[in-house]
Amino acid sequence: MKSINSPQELQKIREEIVGRRNPEKPCIAITSGTSARAYGSEKVIETLRAELEKQGLTEKIDIRVTGGQGFDEREPLVIIYPQDILYQRVKPEDIAEIISETLLRNKIIDRLLYTDPKTGEKIVHKNNIPFYKMQTPLIFGNNSNIDPTSIEDYLAIGGYSSLAKVLTEFTPEQVIDIIKKSGLRGRGGGGFPTGIKWESCRAAHGDKHYVICNADEGDPGAYMDRGLLEGNPHSILEGMMIGAYAIGSDEGYVYVRHEYPLASENVELSIEQLRECGLLGEGILGTGLNFDIKVSGGGGAFVCGESTALMASLEGKAGEPRAKHIHTVESGLWDKPTDLNNVETWANVPLIINKGADWYRDIGTEKSKGTKIFSLVGKVNNTGLVEVPMGMTINDIVYEIGGGVPNGRELKAVQTGGPSGGAIPASLMDIPVDYDKLKEVGSMMGSGGMIVMDDKTCMVDIARYFMNFLKDESCGKCTTCREGTRRMYEVLDAITQGEGKEGDIELLEELSWIVAEGSLCALGQTAPNPVLSTIRYFRDEYEAHIKGKHCPAGVCKALITYSIDEEACTGCGACKKACPVEAIMGEKKELHKIDPDKCIRCGACIAVCNFDAVKVV
Amino acid sequence: MIKFTIDGMEVEAEEGQNVLQVALDNGFDIPHLCYHEALEPYGACRLCQVEITRGNKTRLTTSCNYPVLEGISVQTGTEKVIKARKMVIELLLARSPNVPIIKELAEEYSVGAPRFTLGDDDCILCGMCERVCREIVGVEAISFLGRGSNRKVGPPLEINPQTCIACGACVYICPTDCIKVEENENERTIVRWGRTLPMKRCKVCGRSFAPWFQLDYFGKITEGIPKGFWDKCPDCR
């Protein structure tokens, strides 16, 4: 790409790119983010390229390799333009047929369409699929329209026009005012007003200011930021550039976790592209803005998502949080004023500049504006990344977008906010999702993880799981967090082993208090949430474990026994064959029995029984 | 000068000081195990927690790393502070039940037998050894290893630390006395780090007085010291 030295040149290049493109030309878009790659998308792309070559169609049909488009459950997705036909779970062996039937004969291949499980209807267009229908993909939607490795694609959809607008029309103070007025709040978890953070950072004295993009996403089951970094890295970089102008910074960092190789690769490539055409460096777009961005990789510690630990890690020190009595906007990276925002927060910035604060304010609830991307996972039919306006109810997200709980089971709870959040019970599913409402019910927005749990989920076991995660991921500096999470885990583990004692719930509450009140950083301060929220809403389950030595959900192995229902068993022998420890006895066509002493409660028999004859008590 | 109050008493401090030091200087008794005035405050043990009111917000916080600020009000003995201290002592006692200083604190605060499985590690991870080695001695022979409940202090790769000069600063500063030193005429060993160094004898009196390696290091980092100074023991210099 040649160098772009003014807003006019940027516009001219954009027009040239768009002018070269024919929207009527057939194009096959294939998703190839991390989820799609796990399903073999790279092989599908390879096959597609070879097939087009073989048939001499390379010039006639375009290929666009995109990042994830949210519906990870159904990856890889293939979308055919201009007809907008979506094929899902495409395999290399489907490619020849897609070319000969759909592209050349305009015939739809029924087999590859998405089938609505509720109606049995085959759906052709992406936006008619229930998963997509109720979403408002303002931030994530552009993943469909671009190849993340092509800066031309990003420019074609209006990329860097917000930056040009800011540099030519607004003073830094005006930019801050727009962001403040928009009501944008941090998407990383805290929900602090972004504009105010920028304002304080700009006002902080210092010869140097830094901006940082926090891409150290680490909540189990959450991958919104990965989706954005992989699928639309330029939108984040553009946000950072606008932020740098507003704050008065000439140096930025993207701190991305090492476990996201594709995200790092795409961001680094995008930065190189920007340097090459002069959009990063000295005198950006012929204005006085000097700014450059570097990428730094995390080393695998969850705590490095905490701002001060992240900065310590960036400085080359161990990733440990420090006290924030002096805020990082005043003294952050290398003791300089530093503004740190999450990936999704940055990605919101160009949109707000482009469409205006008033437009943005109209989306969402009173105190939570805009949209939020959630990673909808767990016991839900349609797993993936979903972007909805703030204020949508959990019910709508889980049932309308997520398609409800699989196998007709009952919804029990939804965990939001990852290990720092809490479990919200089924009875509260009609609450609107926003920062304040989630906090009110004992959870938090967090970065956007949403884990759906069904009635076969043991809430004590869930609390134990999160506490196990936290005791390992605490940096270990504060006695309260290090020793406290470890002791909470021990108590929870004992309860699930059938060794719970009277008073354990109270002990957990006491420990929760000291861990939350006595620890330095947000990891410790929020660590007890999964325990406190499960005690608050599922106390009876704790009591069943402790007093009744019984796990109502049938999960805790020490508290359950497997048996075979005399009425239902046909003596087919399937369970006997599947049992890895030979705990099942019985002759063919006769009632089978499980030896409880040998049984390891692995569930292999349940999985193979066609008659629902294996019972867990 | 910065003015603020501790338990209602007006105190004065210089900018850059921390609340704990000012409180100690003014005779307030705040327990602490990871703070030493010669080292950067760290805030690990969480024993020095107090309640601090700044503006209209009151919160429980460690006083060692809280900078003195004009007009704040510090409370060192509220119900909340005592409750937090007792819980921290119980957690420390469960981890290190054999450490005298922790047993004394438990007695002082009437903390009974911990409600948890007892550990037997005398190290409470206060990090003073690591800080003194890095900040004062300047050799960084040891550091924190691992994280969460697997955290510990030790030399890189947990083998004989090549930069350790066996000066014993860590031994001296350790509040729980879990770093031991052994010494005879010929060598000195810092037991916890597995570091043994041969001793040098005084050119004058012939007494063995410090490890060769340590004296070499001192020679390198000091300037304007007369030739032969490090060849003599402190008594003969």
Interface residues (C-beta under 8 A of the other chain):
Chain A: A301 V303 A318 E320 R322 A323 H325 I326 L470 K471 D472 E473 S474 C475 G476 K477 C478 T479 T480 R482 E483 G484 T485 R486 R487 E490 L507 E510 L511 W513 I514 E517 G518 S519 L520
Chain B: Y42 G43 A44 C45 R46 L47 Q49 L60 T61 T62 N65 Y66 P67 K80 A84 M87 V88 L91 L92 A94 R95 R115 F116 T117 I124 L125 G127 S143 F144 G146 R147 G148 S149 N150 R151
